[in-house]
């Protein structure tokens, strides 16, 4: 029989422990670089997803002639203030012509604009004359402090609407496939 003292000696001897791994001190660098790469990939995937979603949800641009008609309607309440009304209406027409025909209208004086417009075939002769009278009337109100009657202002407004309607692009039928220039 084994005595207590003999069992105690046998239990004192333990097995050899496996060797401890000594880190080289750069393990944290590899973990950090791995986390940065994963974070960058996640960020790029998120941006790609957002770009794709916003592209799908992008609003359809409103055509220039529709936007011009809307702006002309919004100018009507200002008919009681002739200078502001004429400024809004003439700026709308100039912006419309720039968007519709790629013609730099807002940055030029009326004389420069009309002189350059005469050299083009963007509008018919009648449209050019009507536009010239329209812009000169607006300039009288804006710069010469002319106070027109409401009927004159309504005529200015209707001539602006008429110009937009005459020059708006025509709908191309599937058979023709060719858009004819407007105003010719």
N, CA, C and O of each residue as an XYZ file, in Angstrom:
736
protein
N       0.798     -1.168      0.000
C       0.000      0.000      0.000
C       0.854      1.250      0.000
O       1.917      1.283      0.619
N       0.420      2.215     -0.651
C       1.214      3.440     -0.753
C       0.717      4.376      0.321
O      -0.480      4.529      0.566
N       1.663      4.972      0.928
C       1.345      5.880      2.006
C       1.038      7.259      1.445
O       1.260      7.567      0.275
N       0.517      8.058      2.351
C       0.169      9.430      1.973
C       1.380     10.216      1.520
O       1.272     11.046      0.617
N       2.476      9.986      2.095
C       3.656     10.744      1.716
C       4.132     10.319      0.341
O       4.690     11.132     -0.396
N       3.922      9.047     -0.022
C       4.352      8.581     -1.333
C       3.426      9.135     -2.415
O       3.889      9.475     -3.504
N       2.129      9.229     -2.132
C       1.195      9.798     -3.092
C       1.467     11.277     -3.278
O       1.327     11.798     -4.384
N       1.832     11.921     -2.276
C       2.099     13.349     -2.376
C       3.285     13.578     -3.280
O       3.299     14.563     -4.019
N       4.271     12.724     -3.256
C       5.446     12.898     -4.079
C       5.116     12.586     -5.541
O       5.645     13.226     -6.450
N       4.248     11.607     -5.761
C       3.901     11.260     -7.122
C       3.071     12.404     -7.737
O       3.254     12.705     -8.917
N       2.188     13.033     -6.998
C       1.364     14.129     -7.509
C       2.157     15.420     -7.681
O       1.701     16.331     -8.372
N       3.323     15.514     -7.072
C       4.134     16.728     -7.204
C       4.771     16.840     -8.582
O       5.126     17.940     -9.005
N       4.916     15.779     -9.258
C       5.558     15.818    -10.562
C       4.459     16.058    -11.608
O       3.508     15.288    -11.739
N       4.630     17.105    -12.306
C       3.664     17.461    -13.349
C       4.311     17.343    -14.715
O       5.534     17.307    -14.852
N       3.427     17.282    -15.747
C       3.908     17.139    -17.116
C       4.536     18.445    -17.584
O       4.318     19.496    -16.982
N       5.301     18.378    -18.639
C       5.984     19.543    -19.192
C       4.946     20.421    -19.895
O       4.098     19.931    -20.641
N       5.033     21.719    -19.642
C       4.135     22.676    -20.303
C       4.652     22.949    -21.707
O       5.855     22.911    -21.965
N       3.688     23.233    -22.632
C       4.143     23.550    -23.991
C       4.884     24.895    -24.001
O       4.716     25.707    -23.091
N       5.694     25.121    -25.025
C       6.453     26.377    -25.073
C       5.522     27.573    -25.283
O       4.517     27.487    -25.989
N       5.883     28.676    -24.655
C       5.124     29.926    -24.810
C       5.585     30.648    -26.073
O       6.773     30.722    -26.387
N       4.574     31.181    -26.789
C       4.911     31.922    -27.999
C       5.284     33.345    -27.617
O       4.559     34.012    -26.879
N       6.403     33.796    -28.120
C       6.865     35.156    -27.846
C       6.531     35.996    -29.077
O       6.989     35.705    -30.182
N       5.727     37.041    -28.873
C       5.335     37.873    -30.012
C       6.516     38.716    -30.453
O       7.377     39.100    -29.662
N       6.520     38.990    -31.763
C       7.629     39.769    -32.303
C       7.394     41.275    -32.173
O       8.264     42.053    -32.564
N       6.269     41.707    -31.647
C       6.002     43.128    -31.434
C       5.321     43.801    -32.616
O       4.883     44.946    -32.498
N       5.219     43.108    -33.770
C       4.578     43.693    -34.950
C       3.193     43.115    -35.212
O       2.555     43.491    -36.195
N       2.724     42.238    -34.384
C       1.404     41.639    -34.583
C       0.316     42.707    -34.542
O      -0.639     42.635    -35.317
N       0.434     43.678    -33.675
C      -0.566     44.738    -33.585
C      -0.633     45.528    -34.890
O      -1.702     46.001    -35.277
N       0.518     45.673    -35.574
C       0.555     46.392    -36.841
C      -0.262     45.646    -37.902
O      -1.029     46.264    -38.641
N      -0.102     44.336    -37.975
C      -0.844     43.532    -38.943
C      -2.338     43.569    -38.650
O      -3.142     43.660    -39.577
N      -2.720     43.502    -37.390
C      -4.139     43.573    -37.030
C      -4.723     44.941    -37.404
O      -5.849     45.026    -37.896
N      -3.957     46.002    -37.170
C      -4.412     47.360    -37.498
C      -4.567     47.526    -39.013
O      -5.566     48.070    -39.483
N      -3.572     47.052    -39.774
C      -3.662     47.154    -41.239
C      -4.841     46.340    -41.771
O      -5.531     46.781    -42.691
N      -5.073     45.178    -41.212
C      -6.211     44.363    -41.619
C      -7.524     45.069    -41.339
O      -8.432     45.050    -42.170
N      -7.632     45.695    -40.166
C      -8.860     46.424    -39.816
C      -9.056     47.619    -40.747
O     -10.184     47.903    -41.149
N      -7.971     48.327    -41.098
C      -8.082     49.465    -42.021
C      -8.522     49.008    -43.411
O      -9.351     49.662    -44.044
N      -7.977     47.896    -43.887
C      -8.362     47.391    -45.207
C      -9.833     46.995    -45.202
O     -10.564     47.320    -46.138
N     -10.266     46.309    -44.175
C     -11.674     45.906    -44.092
C     -12.573     47.141    -43.981
O     -13.622     47.197    -44.623
N     -12.176     48.124    -43.179
C     -12.950     49.360    -43.045
C     -13.038     50.117    -44.356
O     -14.098     50.639    -44.701
N     -11.922     50.183    -45.100
C     -11.908     50.869    -46.393
C     -12.820     50.158    -47.387
O     -13.570     50.805    -48.118
N     -12.759     48.844    -47.416
C     -13.627     48.093    -48.314
C     -15.101     48.293    -47.970
O     -15.935     48.421    -48.866
N     -15.422     48.321    -46.694
C     -16.807     48.567    -46.279
C     -17.255     49.973    -46.676
O     -18.379     50.157    -47.142
N     -16.384     50.962    -46.495
C     -16.706     52.341    -46.871
C     -16.940     52.453    -48.375
O     -17.902     53.090    -48.805
N     -16.071     51.843    -49.173
C     -16.240     51.889    -50.632
C     -17.534     51.194    -51.055
O     -18.234     51.670    -51.949
N     -17.844     50.083    -50.421
C     -19.090     49.383    -50.747
C     -20.292     50.246    -50.384
O     -21.274     50.272    -51.126
N     -20.235     50.951    -49.260
C     -21.333     51.823    -48.831
C     -21.522     52.983    -49.801
O     -22.647     53.316    -50.173
N     -20.412     53.594    -50.208
C     -20.493     54.712    -51.155
C     -21.043     54.250    -52.504
O     -21.842     54.956    -53.121
N     -20.626     53.082    -52.961
C     -21.141     52.533    -54.210
C     -22.645     52.302    -54.100
O     -23.398     52.609    -55.024
N     -23.063     51.774    -52.996
C     -24.489     51.526    -52.772
C     -25.267     52.842    -52.775
O     -26.306     52.941    -53.428
N     -24.775     53.854    -52.051
C     -25.465     55.147    -52.003
C     -25.515     55.809    -53.373
O     -26.536     56.386    -53.748
N     -24.426     55.729    -54.114
C     -24.396     56.336    -55.448
C     -25.409     55.657    -56.359
O     -26.094     56.318    -57.140
N     -25.498     54.367    -56.260
C     -26.437     53.625    -57.092
C     -27.880     53.949    -56.718
O     -28.732     54.095    -57.594
N     -28.156     54.063    -55.418
C     -29.506     54.387    -54.961
C     -29.884     55.801    -55.371
O     -30.992     56.019    -55.862
N     -28.984     56.776    -55.180
C     -29.310     58.160    -55.531
C     -29.425     58.330    -57.042
O     -30.203     59.162    -57.509
N     -28.668     57.559    -57.809
C     -28.783     57.643    -59.264
C     -30.161     57.146    -59.701
O     -30.775     57.706    -60.609
N     -30.629     56.102    -59.052
C     -31.945     55.568    -59.385
C     -33.059     56.514    -58.944
O     -34.128     56.537    -59.554
N     -32.819     57.295    -57.889
C     -33.837     58.199    -57.373
C     -33.694     59.624    -57.891
O     -34.453     60.505    -57.486
N     -32.721     59.869    -58.794
C     -32.489     61.217    -59.304
C     -33.740     61.714    -60.024
O     -34.339     60.981    -60.812
N     -34.134     62.962    -59.753
C     -35.336     63.482    -60.400
C     -35.109     63.695    -61.892
O     -34.004     64.016    -62.330
N     -36.150     63.514    -62.642
C     -36.092     63.741    -64.076
C     -36.029     65.257    -64.294
O     -36.862     65.986    -63.756
N     -35.064     65.740    -65.069
C     -34.973     67.191    -65.276
C     -36.203     67.728    -66.004
O     -36.718     67.114    -66.939
N     -36.648     68.875    -65.552
C     -37.811     69.525    -66.170
C     -37.332     70.248    -67.424
O     -36.352     70.990    -67.362
N     -37.994     70.052    -68.553
C     -37.588     70.743    -69.780
C     -37.640     72.264    -69.612
O     -38.420     72.794    -68.820
N     -36.795     72.944    -70.372
C     -36.662     74.395    -70.249
C     -37.965     75.126    -70.506
O     -38.264     76.093    -69.805
N     -38.752     74.701    -71.483
C     -39.992     75.424    -71.799
C     -41.028     75.275    -70.690
O     -41.780     76.211    -70.417
N     -41.075     74.114    -70.049
C     -42.018     73.933    -68.940
C     -41.579     74.762    -67.735
O     -42.402     75.399    -67.077
N     -40.273     74.748    -67.451
C     -39.756     75.536    -66.327
C     -39.977     77.033    -66.575
O     -40.291     77.774    -65.644
N     -39.814     77.478    -67.825
C     -40.027     78.896    -68.143
C     -41.500     79.283    -67.952
O     -41.798     80.352    -67.419
N     -42.408     78.421    -68.383
C     -43.838     78.714    -68.195
C     -44.190     78.779    -66.708
O     -44.981     79.623    -66.287
N     -43.598     77.884    -65.922
C     -43.845     77.912    -64.474
C     -43.319     79.207    -63.862
O     -43.988     79.817    -63.028
N     -42.133     79.624    -64.270
C     -41.563     80.868    -63.735
C     -42.388     82.085    -64.165
O     -42.553     83.028    -63.392
N     -42.893     82.064    -65.372
C     -43.731     83.178    -65.824
C     -45.026     83.237    -65.027
O     -45.516     84.325    -64.722
N     -45.583     82.087    -64.690
C     -46.791     82.066    -63.849
C     -46.482     82.579    -62.445
O     -47.301     83.273    -61.842
N     -45.317     82.244    -61.930
C     -44.935     82.721    -60.593
C     -44.665     84.229    -60.574
O     -44.702     84.853    -59.513
N     -44.399     84.803    -61.727
C     -44.134     86.242    -61.794
C     -45.427     87.064    -61.772
O     -45.396     88.245    -61.427
N     -46.543     86.465    -62.130
C     -47.815     87.208    -62.214
C     -48.220     87.923    -60.917
O     -48.717     89.046    -60.998
N     -48.037     87.343    -59.739
C     -48.422     88.086    -58.528
C     -47.635     89.389    -58.325
O     -48.064     90.255    -57.563
N     -46.503     89.530    -58.992
C     -45.692     90.740    -58.846
C     -46.073     91.807    -59.861
O     -45.344     92.785    -60.028
N     -47.190     91.640    -60.534
C     -47.604     92.594    -61.564
C     -47.891     93.974    -60.956
O     -47.870     94.978    -61.669
N     -48.158     94.030    -59.654
C     -48.409     95.316    -58.994
C     -47.111     96.082    -58.747
O     -47.143     97.272    -58.434
N     -45.972     95.406    -58.886
C     -44.650     96.032    -58.755
C     -43.958     95.925    -60.110
O     -43.260     94.943    -60.364
N     -44.135     96.911    -60.981
C     -43.672     96.806    -62.369
C     -42.188     96.474    -62.531
O     -41.829     95.648    -63.370
N     -41.326     97.107    -61.736
C     -39.890     96.870    -61.905
C     -39.541     95.419    -61.584
O     -38.823     94.771    -62.346
N     -40.034     94.916    -60.483
C     -39.746     93.534    -60.103
C     -40.376     92.562    -61.097
O     -39.765     91.556    -61.458
N     -41.585     92.858    -61.532
C     -42.268     92.005    -62.497
C     -41.477     91.914    -63.794
O     -41.250     90.821    -64.312
N     -41.060     93.061    -64.318
C     -40.304     93.070    -65.577
C     -38.953     92.378    -65.428
O     -38.489     91.707    -66.349
N     -38.331     92.542    -64.279
C     -37.064     91.862    -64.034
C     -37.261     90.349    -64.051
O     -36.490     89.631    -64.686
N     -38.282     89.866    -63.360
C     -38.550     88.427    -63.324
C     -38.882     87.883    -64.710
O     -38.367     86.838    -65.108
N     -39.733     88.582    -65.436
C     -40.170     88.091    -66.745
C     -39.010     88.105    -67.744
O     -38.813     87.130    -68.469
N     -38.248     89.186    -67.790
C     -37.146     89.240    -68.757
C     -36.044     88.241    -68.397
O     -35.463     87.624    -69.290
N     -35.747     88.072    -67.108
C     -34.748     87.076    -66.704
C     -35.208     85.661    -67.063
O     -34.403     84.819    -67.459
N     -36.500     85.414    -66.921
C     -37.040     84.095    -67.282
C     -36.868     83.839    -68.769
O     -36.445     82.753    -69.166
N     -37.190     84.823    -69.593
C     -37.069     84.655    -71.043
C     -35.602     84.481    -71.430
O     -35.279     83.620    -72.249
N     -34.722     85.279    -70.857
C     -33.293     85.162    -71.174
C     -32.746     83.793    -70.764
O     -32.004     83.163    -71.518
N     -33.118     83.341    -69.566
C     -32.653     82.040    -69.097
C     -33.209     80.926    -69.976
O     -32.502     79.970    -70.295
N     -34.466     81.050    -70.363
C     -35.071     80.052    -71.247
C     -34.308     79.979    -72.572
O     -33.988     78.888    -73.044
N     -34.020     81.125    -73.165
C     -33.305     81.129    -74.447
C     -31.917     80.508    -74.307
O     -31.434     79.822    -75.207
N     -31.290     80.760    -73.169
C     -29.965     80.171    -72.947
C     -30.072     78.649    -72.819
O     -29.276     77.921    -73.411
N     -31.041     78.171    -72.058
C     -31.187     76.728    -71.869
C     -31.678     76.045    -73.140
O     -31.235     74.941    -73.456
N     -32.565     76.669    -73.855
C     -33.169     76.045    -75.041
C     -32.212     76.028    -76.223
O     -32.111     75.023    -76.927
N     -31.504     77.143    -76.446
C     -30.670     77.262    -77.641
C     -29.179     77.333    -77.330
O     -28.380     77.547    -78.242
N     -28.784     77.162    -76.082
C     -27.379     77.291    -75.674
C     -26.829     78.647    -76.106
O     -25.712     78.750    -76.613
N     -27.620     79.661    -75.898
C     -27.269     81.018    -76.301
C     -27.086     81.851    -75.053
O     -28.021     81.985    -74.264
N     -25.904     82.415    -74.853
C     -25.625     83.169    -73.628
C     -26.412     84.476    -73.622
O     -25.993     85.468    -74.220
N     -27.530     84.465    -72.954
C     -28.381     85.656    -72.929
C     -28.274     86.437    -71.620
O     -28.175     87.663    -71.672
N     -28.289     85.800    -70.458
C     -28.338     86.565    -69.214
C     -27.119     87.439    -68.937
O     -27.231     88.431    -68.216
N     -25.971     87.097    -69.486
C     -24.762     87.867    -69.170
C     -24.589     89.101    -70.050
O     -23.677     89.894    -69.816
N     -25.429     89.279    -71.038
C     -25.241     90.363    -71.996
C     -26.258     91.476    -71.803
O     -27.335     91.281    -71.239
N     -25.879     92.641    -72.290
C     -26.854     93.730    -72.315
C     -27.869     93.413    -73.417
O     -27.639     92.545    -74.259
N     -28.969     94.117    -73.394
C     -30.017     93.874    -74.392
C     -29.488     94.133    -75.798
O     -29.766     93.360    -76.715
N     -28.727     95.213    -75.977
C     -28.198     95.551    -77.306
C     -27.244     94.473    -77.804
O     -27.323     94.063    -78.962
N     -26.335     94.009    -76.933
C     -25.400     92.947    -77.327
C     -26.152     91.665    -77.690
O     -25.863     91.008    -78.689
N     -27.110     91.341    -76.854
C     -27.882     90.118    -77.061
C     -28.641     90.170    -78.384
O     -28.588     89.218    -79.163
N     -29.345     91.269    -78.646
C     -30.135     91.380    -79.875
C     -29.245     91.426    -81.113
O     -29.605     90.882    -82.157
N     -28.079     92.077    -81.002
C     -27.148     92.143    -82.133
C     -26.660     90.735    -82.495
O     -26.624     90.365    -83.668
N     -26.289     89.967    -81.490
C     -25.812     88.614    -81.767
C     -26.951     87.704    -82.221
O     -26.743     86.808    -83.038
N     -28.134     87.930    -81.699
C     -29.293     87.116    -82.091
C     -29.638     87.333    -83.561
O     -30.066     86.398    -84.237
N     -29.457     88.562    -84.068
C     -29.755     88.857    -85.473
C     -28.861     88.048    -86.406
O     -29.257     87.740    -87.530
N     -27.657     87.701    -85.949
C     -26.716     86.961    -86.792
C     -27.005     85.458    -86.802
O     -26.361     84.715    -87.543
N     -27.954     85.006    -86.001
C     -28.254     83.569    -85.938
C     -29.593     83.281    -86.602
O     -30.348     84.193    -86.938
N     -29.867     82.012    -86.780
C     -31.168     81.614    -87.309
C     -31.946     80.807    -86.269
O     -32.721     79.912    -86.609
N     -31.724     81.140    -84.997
C     -32.405     80.442    -83.910
C     -33.895     80.772    -83.862
O     -34.714     79.928    -83.496
N     -34.235     81.990    -84.230
C     -35.625     82.448    -84.204
C     -35.993     83.009    -85.569
O     -35.123     83.363    -86.365
N     -37.295     83.085    -85.828
C     -37.749     83.710    -87.065
C     -37.593     85.223    -86.936
O     -37.349     85.743    -85.847
N     -37.736     85.911    -88.048
C     -37.618     87.366    -88.048
C     -38.678     87.993    -87.150
O     -38.383     88.935    -86.415
N     -39.916     87.479    -87.200
C     -40.995     88.008    -86.369
C     -40.694     87.779    -84.874
O     -40.936     88.650    -84.038
N     -40.171     86.605    -84.568
C     -39.828     86.312    -83.165
C     -38.703     87.217    -82.671
O     -38.721     87.665    -81.525
N     -37.727     87.485    -83.533
C     -36.621     88.376    -83.152
C     -37.140     89.788    -82.885
O     -36.740     90.433    -81.915
N     -38.047     90.268    -83.767
C     -38.606     91.610    -83.582
C     -39.447     91.678    -82.313
O     -39.351     92.639    -81.549
N     -40.257     90.673    -82.093
C     -41.097     90.623    -80.893
C     -40.233     90.579    -79.630
O     -40.521     91.262    -78.647
N     -39.181     89.777    -79.668
C     -38.269     89.681    -78.524
C     -37.566     91.008    -78.277
O     -37.392     91.420    -77.130
N     -37.159     91.681    -79.358
C     -36.503     92.981    -79.216
C     -37.420     93.999    -78.553
O     -36.998     94.710    -77.642
N     -38.677     94.077    -79.004
C     -39.636     95.005    -78.390
C     -39.894     94.637    -76.938
O     -39.980     95.509    -76.073
N     -40.017     93.346    -76.677
C     -40.249     92.870    -75.312
C     -39.106     93.294    -74.383
O     -39.349     93.857    -73.316
N     -37.862     93.024    -74.790
C     -36.717     93.349    -73.925
C     -36.549     94.859    -73.756
O     -36.192     95.325    -72.673
N     -36.802     95.624    -74.816
C     -36.706     97.085    -74.703
C     -37.769     97.633    -73.758
O     -37.494     98.553    -72.987
N     -38.974     97.085    -73.807
C     -40.038     97.517    -72.892
C     -39.668     97.183    -71.449
O     -39.887     97.986    -70.541
N     -39.112     96.000    -71.248
C     -38.684     95.614    -69.890
C     -37.564     96.529    -69.397
O     -37.536     96.912    -68.227
N     -36.638     96.877    -70.299
C     -35.541     97.768    -69.911
C     -36.045     99.160    -69.545
O     -35.504     99.796    -68.640
N     -37.075     99.635    -70.239
C     -37.650    100.946    -69.889
C     -38.167    100.933    -68.453
O     -37.974    101.895    -67.710
N     -38.811     99.862    -68.073
C     -39.355     99.768    -66.718
C     -38.229     99.581    -65.704
O     -38.237    100.197    -64.638
N     -37.261     98.726    -66.041
C     -36.197     98.401    -65.085
C     -35.221     99.559    -64.882
O     -34.785     99.812    -63.759
N     -34.873    100.268    -65.971
C     -33.797    101.251    -65.871
C     -34.241    102.696    -66.043
O     -33.592    103.592    -65.504
N     -35.315    102.957    -66.768
C     -35.747    104.336    -67.012
C     -36.896    104.742    -66.106
O     -37.441    105.835    -66.252
N     -37.268    103.883    -65.179
C     -38.321    104.155    -64.195
C     -39.664    104.460    -64.855
O     -40.448    105.265    -64.353
N     -39.913    103.815    -65.970
C     -41.196    103.952    -66.637
C     -42.230    103.147    -65.857
O     -41.971    102.005    -65.477
N     -43.391    103.732    -65.618
C     -44.467    103.081    -64.862
C     -45.598    102.699    -65.823
O     -46.493    103.507    -66.070
N     -45.568    101.479    -66.365
C     -46.617    101.079    -67.309
C     -47.906    100.702    -66.584
O     -47.908    100.420    -65.386
N     -48.982    100.705    -67.330
C     -50.274    100.261    -66.789
C     -50.274     98.737    -66.709
O     -49.442     98.062    -67.315
N     -51.228     98.220    -65.948
C     -51.296     96.771    -65.777
C     -51.551     96.064    -67.107
O     -51.076     94.950    -67.323
N     -52.289     96.704    -67.980
C     -52.560     96.075    -69.285
C     -51.268     95.906    -70.093
O     -51.083     94.893    -70.768
N     -50.376     96.902    -70.024
C     -49.089     96.790    -70.716
C     -48.252     95.653    -70.127
O     -47.590     94.911    -70.853
N     -48.295     95.530    -68.806
C     -47.531     94.457    -68.157
C     -48.098     93.084    -68.538
O     -47.345     92.131    -68.741
N     -49.406     92.993    -68.631
C     -50.022     91.722    -69.036
C     -49.667     91.391    -70.494
O     -49.498     90.222    -70.843
N     -49.556     92.417    -71.335
C     -49.135     92.200    -72.722
C     -47.686     91.693    -72.769
O     -47.352     90.808    -73.556
N     -46.833     92.272    -71.910
C     -45.444     91.790    -71.831
C     -45.423     90.320    -71.417
O     -44.693     89.505    -71.981
N     -46.230     90.011    -70.435
C     -46.287     88.640    -69.945
C     -46.771     87.691    -71.046
O     -46.188     86.626    -71.248
N     -47.819     88.071    -71.746
C     -48.353     87.183    -72.784
C     -47.390     87.059    -73.960
O     -47.334     86.006    -74.596
N     -46.624     88.119    -74.263
C     -45.636     87.988    -75.350
C     -44.494     87.058    -74.929
O     -43.938     86.342    -75.763
N     -44.144     87.067    -73.643
C     -43.118     86.134    -73.154
C     -43.622     84.695    -73.246
O     -42.896     83.806    -73.691
N     -44.863     84.471    -72.826
C     -45.451     83.129    -72.895
C     -45.545     82.680    -74.353
O     -45.274     81.521    -74.669
N     -45.925     83.588    -75.229
C     -46.052     83.256    -76.645
C     -44.694     82.862    -77.230
O     -44.612     81.904    -77.999
N     -43.633     83.583    -76.880
C     -42.297     83.250    -77.375
C     -41.881     81.850    -76.916
O     -41.334     81.068    -77.694
N     -42.146     81.548    -75.649
C     -41.797     80.221    -75.130
C     -42.592     79.144    -75.863
O     -42.038     78.112    -76.240
N     -43.870     79.376    -76.064
C     -44.708     78.375    -76.735
C     -44.305     78.186    -78.200
O     -44.350     77.069    -78.716
N     -43.915     79.263    -78.866
C     -43.516     79.159    -80.268
C     -42.185     78.434    -80.440
O     -41.959     77.788    -81.463
N     -41.311     78.537    -79.456
C     -39.969     77.976    -79.598
C     -39.760     76.674    -78.833
O     -38.668     76.106    -78.862
N     -40.796     76.201    -78.154
C     -40.607     74.942    -77.424
C     -40.389     73.809    -78.419
O     -40.928     73.838    -79.525
N     -39.600     72.810    -78.027
C     -39.314     71.723    -78.970
C     -40.570     70.928    -79.297
O     -41.434     70.707    -78.448
N     -40.640     70.513    -80.532
C     -41.774     69.703    -80.961
C     -41.517     68.256    -80.587
O     -40.371     67.809    -80.545
N     -42.589     67.530    -80.315
C     -42.473     66.118    -79.977
C     -42.168     65.351    -81.251
O     -42.843     65.508    -82.269
N     -41.134     64.513    -81.175
C     -40.721     63.741    -82.341
C     -41.539     62.461    -82.389
O     -41.596     61.713    -81.413
N     -42.160     62.217    -83.510
C     -42.921     60.985    -83.667
C     -41.955     59.833    -83.942
O     -40.893     60.049    -84.525
N     -42.306     58.616    -83.532
C     -41.396     57.485    -83.744
C     -41.115     57.210    -85.222
O     -40.073     56.644    -85.552
N     -42.022     57.599    -86.108
C     -41.814     57.342    -87.530
C     -40.777     58.270    -88.131
O     -39.952     57.841    -88.938
N     -40.810     59.550    -87.743
C     -39.930     60.517    -88.388
C     -38.503     60.457    -87.858
O     -37.558     60.546    -88.642
N     -38.326     60.312    -86.571
C     -37.015     60.228    -85.910
C     -36.160     61.469    -86.114
O     -35.030     61.511    -85.626
N     -36.654     62.476    -86.813
C     -35.894     63.697    -87.031
C     -36.720     64.848    -86.503
O     -37.889     65.008    -86.856
N     -36.079     65.676    -85.622
C     -36.771     66.831    -85.079
C     -36.528     68.020    -85.976
O     -35.382     68.363    -86.266
N     -37.583     68.640    -86.411
C     -37.432     69.825    -87.229
C     -37.192     71.025    -86.331
O     -37.792     71.120    -85.260
N     -36.323     71.947    -86.745
C     -36.095     73.139    -85.932
C     -37.369     73.941    -85.794
O     -38.165     74.037    -86.729
N     -37.554     74.512    -84.629
C     -38.728     75.307    -84.348
C     -38.495     76.724    -84.837
O     -37.385     77.243    -84.720
N     -39.506     77.346    -85.375
C     -39.409     78.744    -85.761
C     -38.952     78.935    -87.183
O     -38.682     80.066    -87.589
N     -38.855     77.868    -87.961
C     -38.427     78.025    -89.356
C     -39.571     77.747    -90.271
O     -39.420     77.824    -91.490
